[in-house]
Amino acid sequence: MRRLPPLTAIEAFLAVARTGSVKAAAQELALSAPALSRRVQTLERFLGKPLFDRRHQAMVPNADGERLMAGIAPALDSLSDAVEAMTSGTEVLRLRLGVLPLFASQRLFPRLGQLRASHPELHLDIDTAGHGITRLGEGLDAVIALSREIDPALHARRLDRNSVYVIGARSLLERADPVTRPEQLSTLTALIHRDMPDTFSAWRHAAGLDGIEPLAIDQFDSGALMLEAAAQGLGIAFMHKSHFDDANDPRLVRLFGIEVESPYSYWFVCRPRALQQKPVRLFRDWLVATLAGDGAADR
């Protein structure tokens, strides 16, 4: 039988690679920093090569570290699932899913009861940190991403096609000089999501307002906070029709009535080889079927 390094050394390596810090990884594994460093060094001695570029207060996987992480992270996840299934006495299928918070709260979580009823063995580990696509195979099995397009080397299924809405506070229509004309954009602050910068330019061009600039542009990394900022009268949000409809917030209204096709869509994304994993296939098929039933998923 081929000799393998200690599992504790592999666990320590993955924790440091994921957190970028010996201190953070040690806290996660309830170890002292020196003890965790020794475990990483054990793995490096076993392999006969360094796995990290050691920078000031940071540990960044080098090329060998990246290759090792890509190879063993899925295997360690499968091992964890197998142990969980044995200890629980029932089959447990686990999917590590990256998803944006607003999609999760508006469109995924309201339907998870259906998923549990259809597949009680399938459990989700939810990760709402950004840059999910870049972490596929390194802690994430699949991602629900918001993007213009997806790398053709990945497996992707479009989940919707959407329109850009201008969303503002209802009070904007109730004040003495109600906001009813697109030209009034110059007196308002535009709220833009960092992952959707072209929503504003696409809407402005369709409205024939290329020469008009808003009073200011405020950027957000949270759709939920954008909606709240709009409701509080802090600006007008350039978002999707589905975001407005699903929010169902009486404080919010759609402004100007100009509907523009969005350059962005939600996508289910995974590596092609991940489709060999039962949890990935089950979740993808359920998600596409569920959204198609709502008229959302692109066929």
QUIWOSUL-V735565 format. One record per residue. N is the residue number from 1. PHI is phi in whole degrees, -180 to 180 (none if undefined). BURIAL is + if it has 24 or more other ideal C-beta (glycine too) atoms within 12 Angstrom, else -. Layout:
N,PHI,BURIAL
N,PHI,BURIAL
//
This chain:
1,none,-
2,-66,-
3,-74,-
4,-120,-
5,-72,+
6,-60,-
7,-61,-
8,-64,-
9,-70,+
10,-65,+
11,-60,+
12,-65,+
13,-59,+
14,-65,+
15,-65,+
16,-68,+
17,-62,+
18,-75,+
19,-91,+
20,74,-
21,-152,+
22,-64,+
23,-62,-
24,-65,-
25,-66,+
26,-63,+
27,-64,-
28,-64,-
29,-98,+
30,58,-
31,-123,+
32,-78,-
33,-60,+
34,-62,-
35,-65,-
36,-67,+
37,-60,+
38,-63,-
39,-66,+
40,-64,+
41,-64,+
42,-61,-
43,-67,+
44,-65,+
45,-67,-
46,-61,-
47,-85,+
48,76,-
49,-160,-
50,-72,-
51,-116,+
52,-131,+
53,-91,-
54,-90,-
55,-110,-
56,-58,-
57,56,-
58,-151,-
59,-124,+
60,-114,-
61,-58,+
62,-82,-
63,-60,-
64,-67,-
65,-65,+
66,-63,-
67,-66,-
68,-66,+
69,-62,+
70,-64,+
71,-82,-
72,-102,+
73,-59,+
74,-63,+
75,-66,-
76,-68,+
77,-61,+
78,-65,-
79,-63,-
80,-62,+
81,-64,+
82,-64,-
83,-66,-
84,-62,-
85,-64,-
86,-68,-
87,-76,-
88,-85,-
89,81,-
90,-132,-
91,-69,-
92,-123,+
93,-110,+
94,-122,+
95,-116,+
96,-96,+
97,-114,+
98,-92,+
99,-153,+
100,-72,+
101,-56,+
102,-68,+
103,-63,+
104,-61,+
105,-76,-
106,-87,+
107,-121,+
108,-93,+
109,-62,-
110,-62,-
111,-109,+
112,-68,+
113,-62,-
114,-65,-
115,-63,+
116,-64,-
117,-67,-
118,-78,-
119,-137,+
120,-64,-
121,-82,-
122,-93,+
123,-121,+
124,-112,+
125,-101,+
126,-96,+
127,-127,+
128,-105,+
129,-68,-
130,-78,-
131,57,-
132,-63,+
133,-61,+
134,-70,-
135,-105,+
136,-62,+
137,83,+
138,-125,+
139,108,+
140,-123,+
141,-87,+
142,-154,+
143,-139,+
144,-102,+
145,-112,+
146,-110,+
147,-157,+
148,-73,-
149,-153,-
150,-122,+
151,-51,-
152,-63,-
153,-74,-
154,-99,+
155,-83,+
156,-139,+
157,-131,+
158,-67,+
159,-100,+
160,-164,+
161,-126,-
162,-137,+
163,-119,+
164,-84,+
165,-113,+
166,-98,+
167,-116,+
168,-142,+
169,-73,+
170,-58,-
171,-63,-
172,-66,+
173,-90,-
174,-106,-
175,-80,-
176,-62,-
177,-114,-
178,-59,-
179,-84,+
180,-129,-
181,-114,-
182,-56,+
183,-63,-
184,-72,+
185,-54,+
186,-66,-
187,-102,-
188,-123,+
189,-91,+
190,-90,+
191,-104,+
192,-126,+
193,-83,+
194,-62,-
195,-85,+
196,-134,+
197,-65,-
198,-85,+
199,-61,+
200,-66,+
201,-65,-
202,-65,+
203,-67,+
204,-61,+
205,-65,-
206,-64,+
207,-82,+
208,72,-
209,-117,+
210,-58,-
211,-88,-
212,-105,-
213,-106,-
214,-69,+
215,-57,-
216,-162,-
217,-124,+
218,-106,+
219,-105,-
220,-130,+
221,-113,-
222,-136,+
223,-65,+
224,-62,+
225,-71,+
226,-62,+
227,-62,+
228,-68,-
229,-62,+
230,-63,+
231,-63,+
232,-84,-
233,80,+
234,-86,+
235,164,+
236,-113,+
237,-97,+
238,-99,+
239,-136,+
240,-93,+
241,-55,+
242,-64,+
243,-63,+
244,-68,+
245,-63,-
246,-72,+
247,-64,+
248,48,-
249,-103,+
250,-65,-
251,-77,-
252,-107,+
253,-136,+
254,-87,+
255,-105,+
256,76,+
257,70,-
258,-97,+
259,-102,-
260,-126,+
261,-64,-
262,-79,+
263,-77,+
264,-113,+
265,-140,+
266,-84,+
267,-132,+
268,-90,+
269,-134,+
270,-154,+
271,-73,+
272,-55,-
273,-69,-
274,-66,+
275,-68,-
276,-74,-
277,-87,+
278,-58,-
279,-59,+
280,-66,+
281,-64,+
282,-60,+
283,-68,+
284,-60,+
285,-64,-
286,-65,+
287,-63,+
288,-64,+
289,-64,-
290,-68,+
291,-71,+
292,-64,-
293,-64,-
294,-89,-
295,78,-
296,-102,+
297,-68,+
298,-82,-
299,-86,-
//
